[in-house]
Amino acid sequence: MTVFEFGGRLLVVDCGMLLGKTNSPGVDVTLPDWSHYRDRLGD
């Protein structure tokens, strides 16, 4: 997931799910952290 900001607006580009690496036992899915944008999701 990548978030671009221009003119006060946010553009989120998400190209799918990233599975955990084989050297990370117990990691099945990596989820993005939206907490920084929580108050700006309407933008």
PDB file of N, CA, C and O in Angstrom:
ATOM      1  N   MET A   1       0.844  -1.172   0.000  1.00  0.00           N
ATOM      2  CA  MET A   1       0.000   0.000   0.000  1.00  0.00           C
ATOM      3  C   MET A   1       0.891   1.237   0.000  1.00  0.00           C
ATOM      4  O   MET A   1       1.870   1.321   0.741  1.00  0.00           O
ATOM      5  N   THR A   2       0.532   2.175  -0.834  1.00  0.00           N
ATOM      6  CA  THR A   2       1.234   3.447  -0.887  1.00  0.00           C
ATOM      7  C   THR A   2       0.197   4.557  -0.854  1.00  0.00           C
ATOM      8  O   THR A   2      -0.831   4.460  -1.526  1.00  0.00           O
ATOM      9  N   VAL A   3       0.449   5.611  -0.081  1.00  0.00           N
ATOM     10  CA  VAL A   3      -0.455   6.753  -0.008  1.00  0.00           C
ATOM     11  C   VAL A   3       0.281   7.968  -0.545  1.00  0.00           C
ATOM     12  O   VAL A   3       1.342   8.341  -0.044  1.00  0.00           O
ATOM     13  N   PHE A   4      -0.296   8.581  -1.573  1.00  0.00           N
ATOM     14  CA  PHE A   4       0.228   9.821  -2.136  1.00  0.00           C
ATOM     15  C   PHE A   4      -0.664  10.964  -1.672  1.00  0.00           C
ATOM     16  O   PHE A   4      -1.880  10.805  -1.566  1.00  0.00           O
ATOM     17  N   GLU A   5      -0.061  12.114  -1.396  1.00  0.00           N
ATOM     18  CA  GLU A   5      -0.836  13.296  -1.012  1.00  0.00           C
ATOM     19  C   GLU A   5      -0.456  14.443  -1.924  1.00  0.00           C
ATOM     20  O   GLU A   5       0.724  14.746  -2.098  1.00  0.00           O
ATOM     21  N   PHE A   6      -1.461  15.079  -2.507  1.00  0.00           N
ATOM     22  CA  PHE A   6      -1.232  16.275  -3.302  1.00  0.00           C
ATOM     23  C   PHE A   6      -2.476  17.142  -3.243  1.00  0.00           C
ATOM     24  O   PHE A   6      -3.596  16.641  -3.340  1.00  0.00           O
ATOM     25  N   GLY A   7      -2.283  18.429  -3.084  1.00  0.00           N
ATOM     26  CA  GLY A   7      -3.403  19.358  -2.995  1.00  0.00           C
ATOM     27  C   GLY A   7      -4.324  19.073  -1.820  1.00  0.00           C
ATOM     28  O   GLY A   7      -5.517  19.365  -1.899  1.00  0.00           O
ATOM     29  N   GLY A   8      -3.801  18.506  -0.721  1.00  0.00           N
ATOM     30  CA  GLY A   8      -4.634  18.213   0.436  1.00  0.00           C
ATOM     31  C   GLY A   8      -5.491  16.965   0.288  1.00  0.00           C
ATOM     32  O   GLY A   8      -6.265  16.641   1.188  1.00  0.00           O
ATOM     33  N   ARG A   9      -5.366  16.257  -0.834  1.00  0.00           N
ATOM     34  CA  ARG A   9      -6.143  15.037  -1.077  1.00  0.00           C
ATOM     35  C   ARG A   9      -5.231  13.825  -0.979  1.00  0.00           C
ATOM     36  O   ARG A   9      -4.031  13.924  -1.231  1.00  0.00           O
ATOM     37  N   LEU A  10      -5.795  12.691  -0.617  1.00  0.00           N
ATOM     38  CA  LEU A  10      -5.040  11.449  -0.493  1.00  0.00           C
ATOM     39  C   LEU A  10      -5.422  10.493  -1.611  1.00  0.00           C
ATOM     40  O   LEU A  10      -6.596  10.368  -1.960  1.00  0.00           O
ATOM     41  N   LEU A  11      -4.430   9.824  -2.166  1.00  0.00           N
ATOM     42  CA  LEU A  11      -4.656   8.775  -3.153  1.00  0.00           C
ATOM     43  C   LEU A  11      -3.990   7.516  -2.621  1.00  0.00           C
ATOM     44  O   LEU A  11      -2.777   7.492  -2.411  1.00  0.00           O
ATOM     45  N   VAL A  12      -4.785   6.464  -2.400  1.00  0.00           N
ATOM     46  CA  VAL A  12      -4.276   5.203  -1.876  1.00  0.00           C
ATOM     47  C   VAL A  12      -4.171   4.213  -3.030  1.00  0.00           C
ATOM     48  O   VAL A  12      -5.143   3.984  -3.750  1.00  0.00           O
ATOM     49  N   VAL A  13      -2.984   3.625  -3.204  1.00  0.00           N
ATOM     50  CA  VAL A  13      -2.757   2.617  -4.231  1.00  0.00           C
ATOM     51  C   VAL A  13      -2.414   1.315  -3.510  1.00  0.00           C
ATOM     52  O   VAL A  13      -1.417   1.237  -2.791  1.00  0.00           O
ATOM     53  N   ASP A  14      -3.237   0.311  -3.708  1.00  0.00           N
ATOM     54  CA  ASP A  14      -3.018  -0.993  -3.074  1.00  0.00           C
ATOM     55  C   ASP A  14      -3.070  -2.057  -4.155  1.00  0.00           C
ATOM     56  O   ASP A  14      -4.096  -2.228  -4.814  1.00  0.00           O
ATOM     57  N   CYS A  15      -1.982  -2.764  -4.338  1.00  0.00           N
ATOM     58  CA  CYS A  15      -1.882  -3.754  -5.414  1.00  0.00           C
ATOM     59  C   CYS A  15      -2.106  -5.187  -4.934  1.00  0.00           C
ATOM     60  O   CYS A  15      -1.719  -6.133  -5.619  1.00  0.00           O
ATOM     61  N   GLY A  16      -2.709  -5.353  -3.794  1.00  0.00           N
ATOM     62  CA  GLY A  16      -3.013  -6.697  -3.321  1.00  0.00           C
ATOM     63  C   GLY A  16      -2.356  -7.004  -1.987  1.00  0.00           C
ATOM     64  O   GLY A  16      -1.826  -6.115  -1.320  1.00  0.00           O
ATOM     65  N   MET A  17      -2.399  -8.275  -1.608  1.00  0.00           N
ATOM     66  CA  MET A  17      -1.852  -8.705  -0.326  1.00  0.00           C
ATOM     67  C   MET A  17      -0.424  -9.172  -0.473  1.00  0.00           C
ATOM     68  O   MET A  17      -0.044  -9.742  -1.496  1.00  0.00           O
ATOM     69  N   LEU A  18       0.366  -8.925   0.560  1.00  0.00           N
ATOM     70  CA  LEU A  18       1.735  -9.405   0.633  1.00  0.00           C
ATOM     71  C   LEU A  18       1.774 -10.494   1.691  1.00  0.00           C
ATOM     72  O   LEU A  18       1.435 -10.258   2.851  1.00  0.00           O
ATOM     73  N   LEU A  19       2.187 -11.678   1.288  1.00  0.00           N
ATOM     74  CA  LEU A  19       2.281 -12.770   2.249  1.00  0.00           C
ATOM     75  C   LEU A  19       3.614 -12.694   2.957  1.00  0.00           C
ATOM     76  O   LEU A  19       4.575 -12.138   2.426  1.00  0.00           O
ATOM     77  N   GLY A  20       3.677 -13.248   4.150  1.00  0.00           N
ATOM     78  CA  GLY A  20       4.897 -13.240   4.928  1.00  0.00           C
ATOM     79  C   GLY A  20       6.043 -13.937   4.199  1.00  0.00           C
ATOM     80  O   GLY A  20       5.813 -14.802   3.353  1.00  0.00           O
ATOM     81  N   LYS A  21       7.257 -13.563   4.526  1.00  0.00           N
ATOM     82  CA  LYS A  21       8.432 -14.188   3.927  1.00  0.00           C
ATOM     83  C   LYS A  21       8.639 -15.565   4.538  1.00  0.00           C
ATOM     84  O   LYS A  21       8.187 -15.833   5.651  1.00  0.00           O
ATOM     85  N   THR A  22       9.310 -16.415   3.823  1.00  0.00           N
ATOM     86  CA  THR A  22       9.514 -17.775   4.308  1.00  0.00           C
ATOM     87  C   THR A  22      10.402 -17.808   5.547  1.00  0.00           C
ATOM     88  O   THR A  22      10.370 -18.781   6.299  1.00  0.00           O
ATOM     89  N   ASN A  23      11.198 -16.755   5.773  1.00  0.00           N
ATOM     90  CA  ASN A  23      12.062 -16.740   6.950  1.00  0.00           C
ATOM     91  C   ASN A  23      11.394 -16.081   8.156  1.00  0.00           C
ATOM     92  O   ASN A  23      12.070 -15.779   9.139  1.00  0.00           O
ATOM     93  N   SER A  24      10.082 -15.852   8.099  1.00  0.00           N
ATOM     94  CA  SER A  24       9.330 -15.275   9.219  1.00  0.00           C
ATOM     95  C   SER A  24       8.299 -16.291   9.693  1.00  0.00           C
ATOM     96  O   SER A  24       7.136 -16.201   9.301  1.00  0.00           O
ATOM     97  N   PRO A  25       8.689 -17.252  10.522  1.00  0.00           N
ATOM     98  CA  PRO A  25       7.733 -18.279  10.947  1.00  0.00           C
ATOM     99  C   PRO A  25       6.562 -17.676  11.713  1.00  0.00           C
ATOM    100  O   PRO A  25       6.737 -16.818  12.578  1.00  0.00           O
ATOM    101  N   GLY A  26       5.364 -18.147  11.372  1.00  0.00           N
ATOM    102  CA  GLY A  26       4.158 -17.699  12.052  1.00  0.00           C
ATOM    103  C   GLY A  26       3.529 -16.457  11.441  1.00  0.00           C
ATOM    104  O   GLY A  26       2.460 -16.040  11.887  1.00  0.00           O
ATOM    105  N   VAL A  27       4.161 -15.844  10.423  1.00  0.00           N
ATOM    106  CA  VAL A  27       3.611 -14.657   9.770  1.00  0.00           C
ATOM    107  C   VAL A  27       2.924 -15.094   8.487  1.00  0.00           C
ATOM    108  O   VAL A  27       3.580 -15.559   7.555  1.00  0.00           O
ATOM    109  N   ASP A  28       1.592 -14.944   8.435  1.00  0.00           N
ATOM    110  CA  ASP A  28       0.832 -15.339   7.259  1.00  0.00           C
ATOM    111  C   ASP A  28       0.451 -14.146   6.398  1.00  0.00           C
ATOM    112  O   ASP A  28       0.410 -14.256   5.173  1.00  0.00           O
ATOM    113  N   VAL A  29       0.169 -13.000   7.027  1.00  0.00           N
ATOM    114  CA  VAL A  29      -0.296 -11.818   6.307  1.00  0.00           C
ATOM    115  C   VAL A  29       0.314 -10.572   6.930  1.00  0.00           C
ATOM    116  O   VAL A  29       0.443 -10.490   8.151  1.00  0.00           O
ATOM    117  N   THR A  30       0.688  -9.608   6.107  1.00  0.00           N
ATOM    118  CA  THR A  30       1.159  -8.320   6.592  1.00  0.00           C
ATOM    119  C   THR A  30       0.081  -7.293   6.283  1.00  0.00           C
ATOM    120  O   THR A  30      -0.279  -7.115   5.120  1.00  0.00           O
ATOM    121  N   LEU A  31      -0.443  -6.612   7.302  1.00  0.00           N
ATOM    122  CA  LEU A  31      -1.522  -5.642   7.125  1.00  0.00           C
ATOM    123  C   LEU A  31      -0.984  -4.220   7.272  1.00  0.00           C
ATOM    124  O   LEU A  31      -0.114  -3.972   8.108  1.00  0.00           O
ATOM    125  N   PRO A  32      -1.496  -3.278   6.462  1.00  0.00           N
ATOM    126  CA  PRO A  32      -1.039  -1.893   6.570  1.00  0.00           C
ATOM    127  C   PRO A  32      -1.531  -1.227   7.852  1.00  0.00           C
ATOM    128  O   PRO A  32      -2.565  -1.606   8.402  1.00  0.00           O
ATOM    129  N   ASP A  33      -0.791  -0.247   8.314  1.00  0.00           N
ATOM    130  CA  ASP A  33      -1.161   0.520   9.505  1.00  0.00           C
ATOM    131  C   ASP A  33      -1.797   1.833   9.054  1.00  0.00           C
ATOM    132  O   ASP A  33      -1.102   2.729   8.575  1.00  0.00           O
ATOM    133  N   TRP A  34      -3.110   1.948   9.205  1.00  0.00           N
ATOM    134  CA  TRP A  34      -3.862   3.129   8.769  1.00  0.00           C
ATOM    135  C   TRP A  34      -3.943   4.199   9.855  1.00  0.00           C
ATOM    136  O   TRP A  34      -4.547   5.246   9.616  1.00  0.00           O
ATOM    137  N   SER A  35      -3.368   3.986  11.025  1.00  0.00           N
ATOM    138  CA  SER A  35      -3.584   4.891  12.155  1.00  0.00           C
ATOM    139  C   SER A  35      -3.158   6.330  11.855  1.00  0.00           C
ATOM    140  O   SER A  35      -3.764   7.267  12.373  1.00  0.00           O
ATOM    141  N   HIS A  36      -2.138   6.518  11.038  1.00  0.00           N
ATOM    142  CA  HIS A  36      -1.688   7.875  10.711  1.00  0.00           C
ATOM    143  C   HIS A  36      -2.730   8.635   9.889  1.00  0.00           C
ATOM    144  O   HIS A  36      -2.792   9.863   9.950  1.00  0.00           O
ATOM    145  N   TYR A  37      -3.548   7.909   9.121  1.00  0.00           N
ATOM    146  CA  TYR A  37      -4.530   8.527   8.225  1.00  0.00           C
ATOM    147  C   TYR A  37      -5.958   8.430   8.738  1.00  0.00           C
ATOM    148  O   TYR A  37      -6.892   8.826   8.041  1.00  0.00           O
ATOM    149  N   ARG A  38      -6.142   7.907   9.952  1.00  0.00           N
ATOM    150  CA  ARG A  38      -7.475   7.648  10.491  1.00  0.00           C
ATOM    151  C   ARG A  38      -8.390   8.874  10.415  1.00  0.00           C
ATOM    152  O   ARG A  38      -9.552   8.751  10.029  1.00  0.00           O
ATOM    153  N   ASP A  39      -7.880  10.050  10.777  1.00  0.00           N
ATOM    154  CA  ASP A  39      -8.704  11.261  10.782  1.00  0.00           C
ATOM    155  C   ASP A  39      -8.826  11.880   9.400  1.00  0.00           C
ATOM    156  O   ASP A  39      -9.564  12.852   9.237  1.00  0.00           O
ATOM    157  N   ARG A  40      -8.132  11.356   8.403  1.00  0.00           N
ATOM    158  CA  ARG A  40      -8.128  11.960   7.075  1.00  0.00           C
ATOM    159  C   ARG A  40      -8.702  11.058   5.993  1.00  0.00           C
ATOM    160  O   ARG A  40      -8.536  11.357   4.810  1.00  0.00           O
ATOM    161  N   LEU A  41      -9.361   9.984   6.345  1.00  0.00           N
ATOM    162  CA  LEU A  41      -9.858   9.044   5.344  1.00  0.00           C
ATOM    163  C   LEU A  41     -10.894   9.664   4.407  1.00  0.00           C
ATOM    164  O   LEU A  41     -11.093   9.162   3.300  1.00  0.00           O
ATOM    165  N   GLY A  42     -11.550  10.733   4.822  1.00  0.00           N
ATOM    166  CA  GLY A  42     -12.492  11.438   3.950  1.00  0.00           C
ATOM    167  C   GLY A  42     -11.817  12.259   2.874  1.00  0.00           C
ATOM    168  O   GLY A  42     -12.462  12.684   1.916  1.00  0.00           O
ATOM    169  N   ASP A  43     -10.505  12.489   3.026  1.00  0.00           N
ATOM    170  CA  ASP A  43      -9.768  13.277   2.037  1.00  0.00           C
ATOM    171  C   ASP A  43      -9.448  12.451   0.814  1.00  0.00           C
ATOM    172  O   ASP A  43      -8.829  12.953  -0.124  1.00  0.00           O
TER     173      ASP A  43
END
